[in-house]
């Protein structure tokens, strides 16, 4: 068959020889690899033993070092502890020594106290003995007095009390008659004083003002900066505020003039801030003026709210409150109009209460009676009629509007409110001190005050002090006694009341002094 492969004997021998040779070579290679593996294992074993020996030696060295450090720390801590114990032993020894000294001192004090207690016991026994002797002597004296007078102690006591009662009744009667006489003499004067005090209870403070105000400058060089180049700064300030700024020869001061007190206040505050800031130019002036104008408007609003709160009226329109606040910067005959309005409101409230009327309506009329003075000049008419029209437009009741309009009799009063407003307005305006007096009148009043005091006999000198609220009278001690000084003070006060007109009250102080002076040479 052509597809069958035939093998001879020679071929089988070669195949067998090849297999044997392959097996022998594999056994040789296996032995070689086994020997190499054994050599590598021996080498690794030797390296591991060597590394273990190195690690053990390093561990022994580190352990010895740690032991040495621990021993040093222990010795250091032991030294510190010994030092602390030594210091503590020294401190305890010192404390023990101090305690020993204190114990010795306490022992000495205890001995002293024992001796003092013994001395006090002796004094107490002696005092007891003296008291017994004094009591025995008092009893003997009482018995002797009873024997001499022929009365017992109870009878003598009763007679003495009767005598004292009779004398005291007589003196008490004389004292009562004298007090009643003085009361009758002072009754009219006391009535005037009570009325005056009632008016002064509701007297508001009054601030005097003029049409001009001055602003202090740190130096005269500031005037040139206020004027500016070719006067542009001062023109910008006058244009923004609507006032006149006067640069005169007054050293370190400029004058602001204007008929509108609100504008004048805005200009004053703005100029003061510009001076402090130092940056004065037209743009800065406009910024400051606008800012100050807002602050002044807020001040006006708060002033109106404060006045409404002080008087105690309710439900006032905000526009009326703001218009009322503008009176804070207005004056009438140098009397602040807002303070004057508050005072009139309080006076009307008191008078309405006394008459059994509605005090709230009275206070409302009094507070608003001069509100027309806060309206600008563009509205024609008297301040009473202008104020009444303003109140009417903001919904105030007819009796309030008529009371405001009629307080100067410019319209016919439809009720009592206009009459009360006129009376309270007159009281506030004519109250001593409400309207300012000139310097000449003021000086003349002080001179008259001193002349009255000097007109009495024995007066050496007289001085008016505290703006005329007190007069001090110095008398000659040889001519005026202490009792006469009291009488003189009374006479001077009566003369002043009769001859002078003055605000409030004047204190009269009479000084009587005797001095003895010698010189040692």
C-alpha positions, 0 to 999 in steps of 0.5 A: 500500500502506497500510504503506509510508512514503514520503520526499519530496525535502524530507525528504532535504534536511533529513536531510542538513543535520542530518547535516552540522550534527552532523558540523561540531559534532563537529569543533568540539568535538574541536578545543576538547578538543584545545586544552584538552588541549594547554593542560593538557599545557603547564601540566603541563610547566611545573610539572614543570620548575619542580618539577625546578628546586626539587628540584635546588636543594634537592639542591644545598643539602643537598649543600653542607650535608653537605659542610660537616658532613663538612669540620667532622668531618674537621677535628675528628677531625684536631685530636683525632688531633693532640692524641693524637699530641702526648700520645703523643709526650710520653709516649714522651719521658718513657719515653725519659728514664726509660730513659736514667736507668735505663740510667745507673743500671744502668751504675753498678751494673755498675761497682759489681758489677765492683768487688765481684767484684774484691774477692771474688776478692782475698778468695778468693785470700787465703782460699785462701792462709790455708787452705794455711798452716793445713793446713801448720801442722796437718801440722807439729803432727800430726808433732810430736805423733807425735814426742812420743807415739811413736804414729802417728795411726792408733794414737792414734785406736784407743786413744782409741776403745777408751777411749771405748767402755769409758766408754760401756759403763759409763755405758750399763749404769748407765743401763739399770739405773736405767731398769729400776728406775724401770720396776719402780717405775712398773709398778703405777702405769702399769697403773692409769693404762692401765685408767683411760684405757681406761675414759675412752676410752668415757666419755660426757659427762654433763649435770647437771639438776634438777627446775627450770629458770630462764628469763631475762626482759628486764625485770621488767615481763615477769612481769606480761605472763606472768601476764596479766589475772587470771592467765589467761596463766600458767594457760593455759601451765601447762594446756598444758604440765603444769608449774608456772610460779613467779613469785617475787622473783628479778629478771628470771627465772621458774622452771619446775618439773616432774617430767617433763623433756620437759614442762619442756623444752617449757615452757621453749622455749615461754616463751622464744619467747613472750618474744621474740615479745611476743604473750602471750595464751592462743591464742598460748600454745597455738599456740607450745606445740603447735609446740614440742612437735612440735619436741621430739618431733623432737629426741627422735627424732633423739637416739634415732637418734644414740645408736643410730648412735653405738653401732652397733646395727642393726634397732632398732624405731622406737618403741624409738628414740623411747623411747630418745630420751626419755632425752635429757631424763632424769637419774638422780642428776644423770647424763644417762640417754641418755649413761649408756646409750651409755657402758654399751653401749660398755663392754659391747662392749669387755668382750664383745670381750675375752671373745670374745663377741658385741659386738653383743648386748652393745651392744644390752643396754647401750644398752637397759638403762635404757630403762624409765626413759623409760616414764611412771609409769602403768606399774608396776614397776622400770625394768629389768622395765618396759624388758624388757617394752617390748623384748619387745613390740617383738620383741627377742630373749629374751637381750636382754630377760633381760639388761635385766631382770637387770642389777639382779639383780631376775630370775635372769640366763639368760646373761652379758649381765645380769652384764656390764650390771650391771658396766658400769652400775656402772663408768659410775655410779661413774666419777669425775665421773659423779655430781655432787658438792655444792658443799661437797664440791667446795670441800672437795676443792679445799681439801684439794688446796691443803693437801697442796701447802702441807705440803711444805718450801719451798712458798710458796703453792699454788693449785688452778685449772681446777676442781681439774684443776691445782694450781700450787705456788709455791716459794721459790727460795732453798730449792728448786733446779731439780732439787728442783722436779722432785722436789717435783712428783713427791712432790706428785702421789704424795701427792694420789694416796694421799690424795684421790679425784678425777675424771680427772687433776690436773696438778701444776705447780711454779713456781720464779722469781727476780726482781731488782727495782731502781728508778731515781730 
